[in-house]
Amino acid sequence: MGKSKQELPVQKNDIVEVEFQDLTHDGAGVAKVNGYTLFVPYGLPGEKAKVKVIGTKKGYGFGRLVEMIEESEARIEPLCPIYKQCGGCQLQHLSYEGQLQYKQNSVKEVLARIGGLENVRVHPVLGMNEPWRYRNKAQVPVGEGGGGLVAGFYQQRSHRIIDMKECLIQASENDTVVQTVKEIAAKYGIRAYDEKSHRGTLRHIVAKYGQNTGDIMIVLITKQKDLPNRKNLIHDIKEQIPNVKSIVQNINPKRTNVIFGDETRVLWGSPYIYDTIGDIQFAISARSFYQVNPVQTKVLYDKALEYANLTGTENVIDAYCGIGTISLFLAQKAKSVYGVEIVPEAIEDAKRNAELNHIKNVEFAVGEAETIIPNWYEEGIKADVMVVDPPRKGCDEKLLQTMLDMKPKRVVYVSCNPATLARDLKVLEEGGYKTQEVQPVDMFPHTTHVENVAVLKLNM
């Protein structure tokens, strides 16, 4: 039998004095009480505090800060007035230098623990000169409260919307769009969707902003096609938001937490807005994935291009190519690039983006990378360099096996999840590759997320 609850060193509602030793992957402070782990939001390593125990499990418990006894030098006052209610950021109470150090340490720890890669060089994180107002896309749920419409992020661990006037990691243009559209919709009596009763119209307001072009797209996500006072709504949006180039409606009739539905229609303007990363222009539609921090995306892609070490003679395969962002960067230095992506709309966008930039040495295919790439291999298309940028779940096992069969000289692995990166690097190392180095990039300041780009060489 395991320990009973009575035998735990702490009980619920106890007040205990602790010293924080570490941070978890989601930014909570880690403390020990007689060997028993407590996770406490907003605690920083080296700090001493009084903590109230709010929940216990067999191996660990949860606490709430009651009183600080000794503060870390890295602790700062969060700039955002609703930081502790909103679930969008986790690290605003930690100095930016402290955040970058935390992210480097967490990448090293995960690579060692999951991948067994203790000796791989993990560089200091490439951060931002100005780590605020970086997000070019806002997806904001709409609700009702205080006699009108409210729009903002969900409160931590709840579905209660925290109404907000501005978000300090969001482009100010998107703040303006959300506030303006909310007021116009309220003026014309458009009701917010209620997820409990499955009634109402407006579910989300999505704003997309081209930071290098000034273009704005507004997407109104509604439960049904009928949009009350549609003409007046469009007229007022155009009047009050001069840079708007596209007003789009997306219809999502389902009881679901998924934001977008299957049907999208342009209410006014163009189906696309445009933005640039480096010298490459991208067309962005309502549904297309586009990196939310273009400044750091260029930093990330420049590093991926450096690690690919292209001379102009190489065939490159870009698995999980999305709308062709990395593919088009690679095509500037490669002989030819082959991109594959499972989402048909993304491939349409990728082809459009290649045309837009007059890039001819790139070819895109729709399908699973683990199916398409072996077919290419059989047709005699062999990769000298393979680039992968998978979703959070990492690479499919079949794709990893295909890479080991194909034996590209180099693999460049772009990752948004250090845990699945570590797992996949271990598989590739066991199959004959050597991880040379890993470069973390801070794409999402003030959150616990960190992007990485790793380079592996085939052991000849």
Backbone torsions as a table, in degrees:
resi	resn	phi	psi	omega
1	MET	NA	142.7	176.0
2	GLY	-79.8	178.8	179.3
3	LYS	-64.3	139.4	174.1
4	SER	-79.7	165.5	-178.7
5	LYS	-58.7	-34.0	-177.5
6	GLN	-64.9	-24.5	-176.1
7	GLU	-86.7	-4.6	180.0
8	LEU	-66.2	149.0	-179.8
9	PRO	-65.9	-22.7	177.8
10	VAL	-130.5	154.2	176.4
11	GLN	-120.5	158.4	176.8
12	LYS	-55.3	138.4	179.9
13	ASN	78.7	-3.4	172.7
14	ASP	-63.1	146.1	169.3
15	ILE	-105.2	122.0	-177.4
16	VAL	-127.4	151.3	175.9
17	GLU	-96.2	128.9	-175.3
18	VAL	-133.4	163.3	167.8
19	GLU	-121.3	129.0	-178.6
20	PHE	-80.9	135.6	-176.1
21	GLN	-107.8	-23.8	-169.1
22	ASP	-160.7	176.9	171.8
23	LEU	-121.9	145.2	175.8
24	THR	-78.7	174.8	179.1
25	HIS	-65.2	-18.1	175.7
26	ASP	-107.6	19.5	167.7
27	GLY	87.7	5.3	177.9
28	ALA	-80.9	149.6	175.9
29	GLY	-72.6	144.1	179.1
30	VAL	-113.3	123.7	177.6
31	ALA	-130.5	159.1	177.9
32	LYS	-121.4	137.8	173.4
33	VAL	-123.1	107.1	-175.6
34	ASN	50.1	44.9	177.9
35	GLY	83.8	-6.7	-178.1
36	TYR	-94.5	129.7	-173.7
37	THR	-85.1	133.2	172.5
38	LEU	-118.9	132.3	175.0
39	PHE	-102.2	126.1	-174.0
40	VAL	-134.9	113.3	176.9
41	PRO	-56.6	144.1	174.3
42	TYR	74.2	3.9	172.9
43	GLY	-83.9	144.0	179.9
44	LEU	-120.0	148.0	-179.5
45	PRO	-53.8	136.6	179.7
46	GLY	91.1	-13.4	-177.9
47	GLU	-83.2	149.2	171.8
48	LYS	-113.6	140.6	-175.8
49	ALA	-156.8	159.6	167.7
50	LYS	-91.7	133.3	-173.8
51	VAL	-129.1	138.1	173.2
52	LYS	-96.0	127.8	178.6
53	VAL	-76.0	121.6	-177.2
54	ILE	-110.1	-6.2	177.5
55	GLY	-172.3	145.3	179.1
56	THR	-132.0	144.2	170.0
57	LYS	-126.4	178.2	-174.4
58	LYS	-58.1	-44.8	-173.3
59	GLY	-104.4	-11.2	-176.8
60	TYR	-162.1	166.2	179.8
61	GLY	-141.5	179.1	-177.7
62	PHE	-125.7	144.2	-179.4
63	GLY	-135.3	170.1	177.7
64	ARG	-128.7	134.8	178.2
65	LEU	-62.2	130.1	177.2
66	VAL	-108.5	-44.5	-176.5
67	GLU	-155.9	132.1	175.7
68	MET	-83.0	133.5	176.9
69	ILE	-101.4	-44.1	179.3
70	GLU	-139.2	120.7	-176.4
71	GLU	-93.7	150.5	173.3
72	SER	-74.1	147.7	174.3
73	GLU	-65.3	-20.5	-178.9
74	ALA	-84.1	-6.6	-179.6
75	ARG	-73.7	133.6	175.6
76	ILE	-131.3	166.1	177.9
77	GLU	-81.7	122.8	179.1
78	PRO	-59.6	138.7	180.0
79	LEU	-74.0	-28.7	-173.4
80	CYS	-82.7	127.8	-177.9
81	PRO	-69.1	-21.2	-179.8
82	ILE	-111.5	21.9	-176.4
83	TYR	-51.9	-44.1	-174.0
84	LYS	-80.5	-16.3	175.8
85	GLN	-88.6	-40.6	-173.7
86	CYS	-78.4	144.9	-179.9
87	GLY	-93.7	8.7	-173.0
88	GLY	-73.3	-39.8	-179.2
89	CYS	-115.8	153.4	178.3
90	GLN	-123.4	-12.9	-168.5
91	LEU	-126.3	20.2	-177.9
92	GLN	-66.0	-18.7	179.4
93	HIS	-83.4	-0.6	179.8
94	LEU	-111.4	132.2	-179.9
95	SER	-54.7	155.5	-176.7
96	TYR	-62.8	-39.3	176.5
97	GLU	-60.4	-40.8	178.1
98	GLY	-63.3	-38.7	178.2
99	GLN	-62.1	-44.8	-178.3
100	LEU	-64.9	-38.8	178.0
101	GLN	-65.8	-43.8	178.7
102	TYR	-58.5	-42.8	-177.3
103	LYS	-68.8	-40.8	176.7
104	GLN	-61.6	-46.3	-179.9
105	ASN	-60.7	-41.8	-176.7
106	SER	-68.3	-35.9	176.8
107	VAL	-64.6	-46.5	178.8
108	LYS	-57.7	-46.1	-176.3
109	GLU	-63.1	-43.8	-178.3
110	VAL	-68.4	-41.7	178.6
111	LEU	-61.0	-39.1	179.8
112	ALA	-71.6	-45.9	-172.9
113	ARG	-72.4	-43.8	-175.0
114	ILE	-92.9	-38.5	-174.7
115	GLY	-97.8	-9.1	-175.5
116	GLY	65.7	26.4	-173.3
117	LEU	-105.7	61.3	-176.3
118	GLU	-67.6	-27.6	-171.5
119	ASN	-101.6	6.1	178.4
120	VAL	-77.3	135.8	-179.3
121	ARG	-74.6	121.0	174.1
122	VAL	-109.0	113.2	-175.7
123	HIS	-71.7	160.7	170.4
124	PRO	-56.5	147.2	-176.3
125	VAL	-67.4	135.7	173.9
126	LEU	-81.6	107.9	-176.6
127	GLY	-99.1	-174.5	-178.3
128	MET	-101.9	146.1	172.7
129	ASN	-66.6	-36.4	-178.2
130	GLU	-129.0	90.6	-169.6
131	PRO	-85.1	37.5	177.8
132	TRP	-130.5	161.1	172.6
133	ARG	56.0	37.5	-173.3
134	TYR	-95.6	-19.4	-173.2
135	ARG	-79.2	129.4	-179.3
136	ASN	-97.0	2.7	-179.5
137	LYS	-138.1	131.4	174.2
138	ALA	-117.2	131.2	173.1
139	GLN	-121.4	103.5	-167.7
140	VAL	-120.6	122.2	176.5
141	PRO	-70.0	149.7	-178.8
142	VAL	-114.5	138.6	176.9
143	GLY	-140.7	-169.2	178.5
144	GLU	-125.6	142.9	179.4
145	GLY	179.8	150.7	179.0
146	GLY	60.4	28.9	176.5
147	GLY	83.1	7.3	179.3
148	GLY	-154.9	-162.7	178.3
149	LEU	-86.9	143.1	172.0
150	VAL	-120.4	149.6	178.5
151	ALA	-145.8	131.1	-179.2
152	GLY	173.4	-176.7	179.7
153	PHE	-80.4	161.1	178.0
154	TYR	-72.2	144.5	171.8
155	GLN	-61.9	149.4	-178.9
156	GLN	-52.9	135.2	177.0
157	ARG	53.0	36.4	176.9
158	SER	-154.5	174.6	173.5
159	HIS	-113.0	25.2	175.4
160	ARG	-88.2	126.0	-176.5
161	ILE	-81.7	128.0	174.5
162	ILE	-90.2	109.2	-179.5
163	ASP	-65.2	132.9	-178.6
164	MET	-138.4	145.8	178.4
165	LYS	-87.3	-33.5	179.4
166	GLU	-152.0	154.9	176.0
167	CYS	-123.2	123.6	-170.1
168	LEU	-75.2	-9.9	174.1
169	ILE	-101.7	3.0	-177.7
170	GLN	-101.6	142.6	172.4
171	ALA	-54.8	134.0	-175.9
172	SER	-60.7	-27.6	177.6
173	GLU	-61.1	-38.0	178.8
174	ASN	-70.3	-36.5	173.6
175	ASP	-56.6	-46.4	-179.3
176	THR	-60.5	-43.8	179.6
177	VAL	-59.8	-49.7	-176.0
178	VAL	-61.2	-46.3	-179.3
179	GLN	-64.0	-43.8	-176.7
180	THR	-66.4	-47.1	-179.1
181	VAL	-64.1	-40.0	178.6
182	LYS	-58.6	-46.4	-178.9
183	GLU	-66.6	-41.1	179.8
184	ILE	-65.6	-43.9	179.5
185	ALA	-61.5	-41.5	179.2
186	ALA	-64.8	-39.5	-179.9
187	LYS	-58.2	-38.0	-178.0
188	TYR	-96.1	14.6	172.1
189	GLY	71.2	24.3	178.3
190	ILE	-78.9	124.0	-175.9
191	ARG	-84.6	146.1	174.5
192	ALA	-74.9	148.8	174.8
193	TYR	-70.0	137.5	176.4
194	ASP	-111.5	116.1	-173.2
195	GLU	-69.9	-24.1	179.2
196	LYS	-74.2	-48.1	-177.5
197	SER	-87.9	-13.1	-177.0
198	HIS	60.1	36.5	176.7
199	ARG	-120.8	169.5	-179.5
200	GLY	96.7	176.3	-170.8
201	THR	-114.6	-60.2	-167.9
202	LEU	-86.8	116.2	-176.6
203	ARG	-93.0	-51.4	-177.7
204	HIS	-141.1	151.6	165.7
205	ILE	-110.3	125.3	176.7
206	VAL	-114.3	127.8	176.7
207	ALA	-118.2	131.6	175.9
208	LYS	-121.9	135.3	-173.9
209	TYR	-130.5	124.3	174.7
210	GLY	-81.1	103.8	-171.8
211	GLN	-67.0	-23.4	-179.8
212	ASN	-101.6	-5.3	179.8
213	THR	-119.5	-22.8	-176.3
214	GLY	84.4	-2.7	-179.5
215	ASP	-65.5	143.5	176.4
216	ILE	-126.3	133.2	171.0
217	MET	-116.9	137.1	176.6
218	ILE	-118.3	126.7	177.5
219	VAL	-116.0	121.4	176.3
220	LEU	-100.0	114.9	-179.2
221	ILE	-97.2	118.2	-173.0
222	THR	-121.3	159.1	178.9
223	LYS	-74.4	-35.6	-177.3
224	GLN	-130.9	168.9	-178.7
225	LYS	-66.1	-40.4	-175.3
226	ASP	-65.4	123.3	179.6
227	LEU	-119.7	104.5	-175.3
228	PRO	-56.8	141.1	177.3
229	ASN	55.1	38.5	-174.2
230	ARG	-55.9	-47.3	-176.7
231	LYS	-62.8	-43.2	179.4
232	ASN	-65.5	-39.5	179.0
233	LEU	-59.3	-50.0	-179.5
234	ILE	-62.6	-43.9	-178.9
235	HIS	-58.1	-48.4	-176.8
236	ASP	-68.2	-38.2	177.7
237	ILE	-60.8	-46.1	-179.9
238	LYS	-62.2	-39.1	-179.5
239	GLU	-66.6	-41.6	-169.5
240	GLN	-94.3	-16.1	179.2
241	ILE	-124.9	87.2	-170.7
242	PRO	-59.7	-32.7	-174.8
243	ASN	-85.3	4.7	-177.7
244	VAL	-67.7	129.9	179.9
245	LYS	-112.1	-15.4	-172.9
246	SER	-153.3	127.3	172.5
247	ILE	-120.5	120.6	-170.7
248	VAL	-126.0	145.2	172.8
249	GLN	-113.3	132.1	172.6
250	ASN	-116.5	132.5	-175.5
251	ILE	-105.0	122.1	178.4
252	ASN	-128.8	95.2	-175.6
253	PRO	-85.5	-0.1	-170.4
254	LYS	-87.5	155.5	168.2
255	ARG	-81.1	98.0	-172.7
256	THR	-159.7	157.2	171.8
257	ASN	-87.1	-9.9	178.2
258	VAL	-65.5	134.4	-171.5
259	ILE	-74.8	-52.4	-173.8
260	PHE	-89.8	144.7	169.2
261	GLY	-95.3	-175.1	-174.4
262	ASP	-82.4	-24.7	-173.1
263	GLU	-102.8	129.3	179.3
264	THR	-130.6	134.8	176.2
265	ARG	-139.7	143.2	-179.9
266	VAL	-81.8	122.4	178.1
267	LEU	-84.2	-35.3	-179.3
268	TRP	-160.1	145.4	173.9
269	GLY	83.8	-153.0	-173.2
270	SER	-90.3	152.3	172.7
271	PRO	-73.9	-7.0	-176.5
272	TYR	-132.2	151.8	158.8
273	ILE	-117.7	170.9	-174.8
274	TYR	-125.2	150.2	172.0
275	ASP	-149.6	165.7	179.6
276	THR	-125.4	145.4	168.1
277	ILE	-123.9	114.3	-173.0
278	GLY	63.8	-129.8	-178.7
279	ASP	-92.8	1.2	-171.9
280	ILE	-103.9	133.1	-179.6
281	GLN	-97.4	141.7	179.8
282	PHE	-126.2	136.6	171.6
283	ALA	-90.9	129.5	-175.3
284	ILE	-117.6	120.0	177.8
285	SER	-98.9	177.6	-178.1
286	ALA	-60.1	-37.6	-173.8
287	ARG	-99.8	-8.8	-172.6
288	SER	-75.9	143.3	176.1
289	PHE	-80.5	129.0	175.8
290	TYR	-140.3	135.9	-175.9
291	GLN	-54.7	136.8	-172.7
292	VAL	-82.0	-10.3	179.5
293	ASN	-128.1	85.2	-173.3
294	PRO	-62.7	-30.8	179.7
295	VAL	-61.1	-49.6	-178.3
296	GLN	-78.4	-23.6	175.0
297	THR	-61.1	-41.8	178.2
298	LYS	-62.9	-40.9	177.2
299	VAL	-59.3	-45.8	-178.8
300	LEU	-63.6	-47.6	-176.5
301	TYR	-70.6	-34.8	175.1
302	ASP	-60.6	-39.3	179.1
303	LYS	-68.1	-42.0	177.6
304	ALA	-60.4	-40.3	179.6
305	LEU	-66.8	-40.8	177.2
306	GLU	-62.3	-44.5	-179.0
307	TYR	-68.2	-30.2	178.5
308	ALA	-67.2	-28.0	173.1
309	ASN	54.8	51.0	-173.8
310	LEU	-82.7	143.4	179.6
311	THR	-113.4	-6.2	-177.9
312	GLY	104.2	-2.6	-178.4
313	THR	-109.1	-2.5	-169.3
314	GLU	-92.4	146.3	162.9
315	ASN	-89.9	130.5	-179.6
316	VAL	-120.8	134.5	171.3
317	ILE	-108.3	129.2	178.2
318	ASP	-110.8	100.0	177.4
319	ALA	-81.2	147.4	-176.2
320	TYR	58.0	54.0	-169.5
321	CYS	-79.5	-12.5	179.2
322	GLY	58.8	-133.5	-179.1
323	ILE	-88.5	16.9	173.1
324	GLY	89.0	17.2	-175.2
325	THR	-60.9	-55.5	-179.1
326	ILE	-69.5	-39.3	-178.5
327	SER	-52.8	-45.0	-175.6
328	LEU	-71.8	-32.5	172.7
329	PHE	-63.0	-46.4	-177.9
330	LEU	-64.5	-36.8	-174.9
331	ALA	-62.9	-22.6	179.3
332	GLN	-67.6	-22.3	-175.3
333	LYS	-120.0	-9.2	-174.7
334	ALA	-100.3	165.4	171.3
335	LYS	-70.7	-49.9	177.5
336	SER	-152.7	151.2	-179.9
337	VAL	-128.3	134.3	176.7
338	TYR	-117.6	119.1	-178.5
339	GLY	-110.2	140.8	178.8
340	VAL	-133.7	142.3	-176.1
341	GLU	-157.0	141.2	-174.9
342	ILE	-79.6	-19.7	-176.0
343	VAL	-90.9	114.1	-175.6
344	PRO	-58.6	-40.0	-178.4
345	GLU	-63.8	-35.0	179.4
346	ALA	-65.4	-39.4	179.0
347	ILE	-67.3	-37.8	174.7
348	GLU	-58.8	-45.3	178.2
349	ASP	-62.6	-41.1	-179.4
350	ALA	-60.9	-44.5	179.3
351	LYS	-63.8	-40.8	178.8
352	ARG	-63.7	-40.8	-179.0
353	ASN	-68.3	-34.4	175.8
354	ALA	-64.1	-43.7	178.2
355	GLU	-62.7	-44.9	-177.8
356	LEU	-56.0	-35.0	-176.9
357	ASN	-102.0	7.8	178.8
358	HIS	54.6	39.7	178.0
359	ILE	-99.2	117.7	-170.5
360	LYS	-106.5	-13.5	-174.0
361	ASN	-94.6	36.2	-179.7
362	VAL	-136.0	141.7	-178.0
363	GLU	-132.3	136.2	-177.0
364	PHE	-119.9	142.7	178.4
365	ALA	-133.2	144.8	176.7
366	VAL	-92.6	134.2	174.5
367	GLY	149.2	-178.8	176.2
368	GLU	-75.6	133.0	-179.9
369	ALA	-54.8	-38.9	-175.8
370	GLU	-71.9	-11.1	174.6
371	THR	-99.9	-47.1	-174.7
372	ILE	-67.4	-44.0	-172.9
373	ILE	-65.6	-42.8	174.2
374	PRO	-60.9	-34.2	176.5
375	ASN	-63.7	-43.9	176.7
376	TRP	-60.2	-41.5	-179.4
377	TYR	-58.7	-43.5	178.5
378	GLU	-65.5	-30.6	178.4
379	GLU	-80.0	-2.1	178.0
380	GLY	94.7	7.1	175.8
381	ILE	-86.4	112.8	-175.7
382	LYS	-118.8	135.4	-178.3
383	ALA	-88.6	129.2	167.8
384	ASP	-79.1	-34.7	178.1
385	VAL	-132.0	134.7	175.5
386	MET	-114.5	130.5	176.2
387	VAL	-115.3	130.7	176.9
388	VAL	-127.1	138.8	177.1
389	ASP	-139.3	72.5	-171.2
390	PRO	-78.4	168.7	171.7
391	PRO	-66.9	-177.3	-174.0
392	ARG	-58.1	-28.1	-177.2
393	LYS	-75.5	-4.9	177.2
394	GLY	84.4	-169.6	-176.6
395	CYS	-78.9	145.0	172.5
396	ASP	-65.1	143.6	-178.6
397	GLU	-57.6	-37.7	-179.2
398	LYS	-65.9	-35.5	178.6
399	LEU	-67.1	-42.4	177.7
400	LEU	-59.4	-41.4	179.0
401	GLN	-65.6	-39.9	177.8
402	THR	-61.1	-41.6	178.3
403	MET	-62.1	-42.1	179.8
404	LEU	-66.2	-34.1	177.6
405	ASP	-71.1	-41.4	-174.5
406	MET	-76.2	-29.1	176.7
407	LYS	55.4	54.1	171.1
408	PRO	-61.5	148.3	-177.4
409	LYS	-63.3	-33.6	-179.3
410	ARG	-133.0	146.4	170.0
411	VAL	-124.0	128.1	174.0
412	VAL	-109.6	118.6	-173.4
413	TYR	-113.4	112.4	176.1
414	VAL	-98.5	129.6	-170.4
415	SER	-138.1	140.4	173.7
416	CYS	-104.4	6.4	-177.9
417	ASN	-142.4	102.8	-176.4
418	PRO	-56.6	-30.6	-177.1
419	ALA	-67.6	-47.2	180.0
420	THR	-74.4	-28.3	173.0
421	LEU	-59.9	-48.7	-178.8
422	ALA	-60.3	-43.9	179.8
423	ARG	-60.3	-45.5	-176.3
424	ASP	-72.9	-36.0	176.8
425	LEU	-61.8	-37.3	178.5
426	LYS	-61.0	-43.7	179.0
427	VAL	-61.9	-45.5	-178.4
428	LEU	-67.4	-37.3	177.1
429	GLU	-63.5	-42.6	179.0
430	GLU	-66.5	-21.6	-179.8
431	GLY	-94.2	7.6	174.0
432	GLY	114.8	5.7	178.0
433	TYR	-102.6	158.8	176.4
434	LYS	-125.6	123.2	177.3
435	THR	-73.3	120.3	-175.9
436	GLN	-82.9	-49.4	-177.0
437	GLU	-165.5	162.3	179.9
438	VAL	-132.2	130.1	178.4
439	GLN	-115.7	107.5	173.7
440	PRO	-75.5	145.3	178.3
441	VAL	-130.2	131.2	-178.0
442	ASP	-85.8	90.1	178.5
443	MET	-82.3	-21.9	-172.3
444	PHE	-133.2	69.8	178.7
445	PRO	-53.1	146.7	177.6
446	HIS	74.9	2.5	171.2
447	THR	-117.0	171.6	-179.2
448	THR	-85.7	-2.6	-176.9
449	HIS	-74.5	145.2	175.1
450	VAL	-145.5	133.8	174.8
451	GLU	-90.8	153.3	177.4
452	ASN	-137.3	149.4	167.6
453	VAL	-127.8	127.3	-178.2
454	ALA	-117.9	149.3	175.6
455	VAL	-122.5	133.9	178.1
456	LEU	-122.7	144.2	176.0
457	LYS	-116.7	145.0	176.7
458	LEU	-73.6	128.7	174.8
459	ASN	-73.5	111.3	-176.2
460	MET	-83.0	NA	NA
